[in-house]
Amino acid sequence: MVRARRVVLAYSGGVDTSVCIPYLLQEWGVEDVVAFAADLGQGDELEPIRQKALRAGASQALVEDLVEPLMKEFALPAIRANGLYQGRYPLSTALARPLIARHLVKVARELGADGVAHGCTGKGNDQVRFDLAIAALAPDLAILTPAREWGMSREDTIAYGERHGIPAPVSKGSPYSIDLNLLGRSIEAGPLEDPWLEPPADVYDLICRPEAAPDEAVVVEIGFAHGNPVTLNGHPLDPVTLMRQANVLAGAHGYGRIDMIEDRVVGIKSREIYETPGMLLLIRAHQELESICLAADVMATKRQLEQRWAELVYQGLWFGPLKQALDGFLDATQKEVNGRVRFRLYKGSCTVMGREAANGLYDMDLATYGREDQFDHRAAAGFIYIWGLATRLWANRHR
Ligand code: ARG
């Protein structure tokens, strides 16, 4: 057991993090627990959460609005990196963790705390992300993880909480474990643990059932500057508003549901459902724009490094040296990613209609099959003669 006198706890208001407060005080001998809750656009009322932490025994309960840094410092780099773990998951939960960790450390420094704490269990990815982000930013701080060690079942945890003034969840509650922020909604556990079972309809909340989406398609246009989305349907918007509107628009047309088996850091395969309409729409648009802006070799290398970037973020290495080095490469590629992309959203599908980049590498005079064609067709013969030399040599030898 790791010990500390004053601890800043990452607090969500749920049963586990609430029980962490009396547990740290009573069982682990911590003298002072400060609760820290982040507003990440999850739509929870934060004042009741603050009060709950105080009733559970926290000496202070702090709330901070981190929606803008989540979008600007974490989601925008992910969009520029086309960050999709295992080619599919846009990292909506994973991106928020290093941000929360950064603020835990900040509050710990301001209050002179010698430890930080979180309520993650020992099976998930989030514990890895918190622990590694804290280790990278403040290797001297103790990390206390009671939920990883207390060995209580759900029922035991609720009973322990009730003995310490933490009310049991009112309803029987949802069978799912849900994480929600501006970037999306992650759902796991309950009936989803059977990977053959189709997700029950009540799993979804942000995205309409594709069959029930409007019969009328909608066109959405996204404009980019230096790889960042800056306009939606021609209107310049700040990044947070743009993400909110992209979520609503794509969600209303049934686009952005993911059902996948993913490989957790701890080696477990798990069945995950995501609702990430805005992130998926913006990454799709960004990829599409890159295809017209980036040189072929830059794009081929970027596609490989993007996968590595997404793995690092998923695996909790946001503040690590490789991730920082990759950011240098990725940022260098984005200067030229300017232009706009149009999609048609219709009953769960998102079909590209067109893309445009004033300073892109698409050259109509070279691409055209019309009379304006500037490409020197005869030069192709010499190119192919040399390009094919090795092939002909090999074929002659092995005839
Ligand atoms: N599997 C996703 C990830 O690792 C989502 C985790 C969801 N967390 C939660 N507490 N339900 O990023």
Boltz pocket constraint, residues with backbone or C-beta under 6 A from the ligand:
constraints:
  - pocket:
      binder: B
      contacts: [[A, 91], [A, 92], [A, 93], [A, 94], [A, 125], [A, 126], [A, 177], [A, 178], [A, 179], [A, 186], [A, 187], [A, 188], [A, 272], [A, 314]]
      max_distance: 6.0
